[in-house]
Amino acid sequence: MAASWSLAAPGVWRVTLQEMQEAKGMTPLTYMNVQPREAALKQMPEVQPPFDWDQVRIEEIRDGLLVSFPLTPSEKLYGTGLQLMRMNQRGRTRYLRVNSDPKQDTGETHAPVPFYASDRGYGVLIDTSRIVTMHCGSTLELADTRAEHVRDRNTNAGWSATPLAARTELRLPKDGFDIYVFGGPSLTDVVARYNLFCGGGVLPPKWGLGFWHRVPTLYTDEQVLEEAEQFRQRGIPCDVIGLEPGWHSQSYPVSYEWEANRFPSPGTFVQQLRAKGMRVNLWEHPYVSPTSKIYEKLRPYAGSHTVWGGLAPDYAMEEAAAQYKQVHETEHVSLGVSGYKLDECDGSELTRNSWMFPAHAKFPSGLDGEQMRQLYGLMFQKMTSDLYRSKNRRTYGLVRASGAAASTMPYVLYSDLYDHKQYIRALCNASFSGLLWTPEVRRAVSAEDWVRRMQTVCLSSLAMLNAWGDGTKPWSYPEVESIVRHYIELRMRLLPYLYTAFAAYRETGVPPFRAMPLVMSPAEIAAAEGHLAEFEQEVLNTTDAAYGKKTTREWDDQYMLGEFLLVAPLVAGETERDVLLPGGVWYGLETGERYEGGQIVRISAVLEIMPIFVRSGAVIPMMPSMPHVPEPGSPVPLTFVHFGEESGEGTLYDDDGETFAYEEGASHWWRAQVTRRPDGSYAGELLGNDQVVPESFSTIAWQFAQTRLPR
Ligand code: GAL
């Protein structure tokens, strides 16, 4: 099929199939109205297309098209959305359908993103609202099959059905899509380009990076206030209280109106929490109750099927979106509610029979159930974030479904599944697809499990205890309360660093939390693992389905937070683990132990310690722990903590933390430079802005040559 590739943005190419243009309809990129960050893209390295375009094949099949890209034998493929089961998708078929219960490794997920990024330094995105099947090197055509690769299962148990694949094969719907190819040169550049093309990364409000607590369902205003007060009494930081089902006058389906017995005076309630320095986040799901004020207004825009007897509105229709925004504005946003948890927009009729409209549902805009489902999560994110933007207030919240082009959205994914290792892997995998993820804590099987989960969540995009069903509190295991408090406080102390990492995400597209392949090149990883020679000779790709068993580790259980911190969580039952350390010298952030990087180190840690490593030469901006994130106009002391013996440099970003004034230039970057003088003493200097002291901070102090974090 004739395809012509054209440059869509610096280092980004698009193919347009003329035959399909009219059929394309609404896609994630068109719905999100993405505005590529051209200036930032232009600053990236210049790249050539990763392949000759005639190596990309596009052919018609019965019910759609097959697009296929060449693969090298050792290439690894990352992304495809929020995958819980594996990090390297090479050798797997990914059926990218939204699913609320992704218990099997089929590719179905809360957030299907038809985007993969190769460690050879390019990426492929399919922009469509249809389900895409990506064969990520799990198929092999006869023409590419080499007899010498074929083995005998009688004698070779490790042998599986697909020898080393020569191509990816992507099965696409007939009714239109765009294909994009992103250049590198590095894998990080590919991901950054994808994020920048979609508008850049999100910058949450500062308070969103504090600690969150969701109270049980059916709590009353008094119960909430009483629980909030306990945080203050116990000195456990908390910025956001989340309300679960029970605050709506009806839920399942929802009314969007307050329940008058539990919340007789919602405005006062929100103000009372605010007076304690806490914000309110509201749970909701997509289906509109017949008792809701907007039911009749939304009815003309509803889909053909109901869920829980509620309407499934067609938010591709402007009129429906306007109704939704209006009820949210008058009932919540105008009272000071800070944001939402957009639940259950990922239901799938196969695993939870009645929780979603069927794929054959019809919607007034012309979308069908399949498309609406793939787009629904994006729609709720966009409608609510547009609403907050119209008030010049930033929001931050939770969503259970997402898709392509979501990097600008102030939303973090979560799940009802609860495997701690999968939660850590999801944190890594989110970084390849422009997504954020919280490994939320709900309950635990032991105090140890409780601590390990709390440690992980405190070093993630959204630090939250979700007690909706269990009624847990950070102090639920009294014997470890002080450890939990310590990690919640550590998160607060790291706020200036964390916020700076998000600001970099917004401006450069490099995610704040990143999986190891975004930190080390394939050669660096191979060298650290001790098999650089095999790597250089392209000896077999040990993770390809061809060889069945996995002989290399994927390092899907550790990640970087910003430039300087490497987080290697432990889960209950573990007291030691291997850690892949990038080159250079590293210190245990809380142990002060010194490690030579560029290798795998075996570490052990008591329950009081989460294995976190800091790069020697790092300069990390920190603040004191506080009951909640400081408001604009309440400056706090800032300390730059420098690690190791050599000179070093860090960055600091600051703005008002709450509005969009940063988009108009009301934001600043500094370089924090530490110099080691010939006599061995150190000097610290803040460079890059005329203002001496960043507005959010009252004083600036330096701590030089640390090997561990001062208490
Ligand atoms: C689930 C959600 C939980 C909780 C619950 C309330 O769908 O994942 O976190 O909000 O609904 O019914």
Residues whose N, C-alpha, C, O or C-beta is under 5 A from the ligand:
A	BS01	GAL	P245 D343 D416 W468
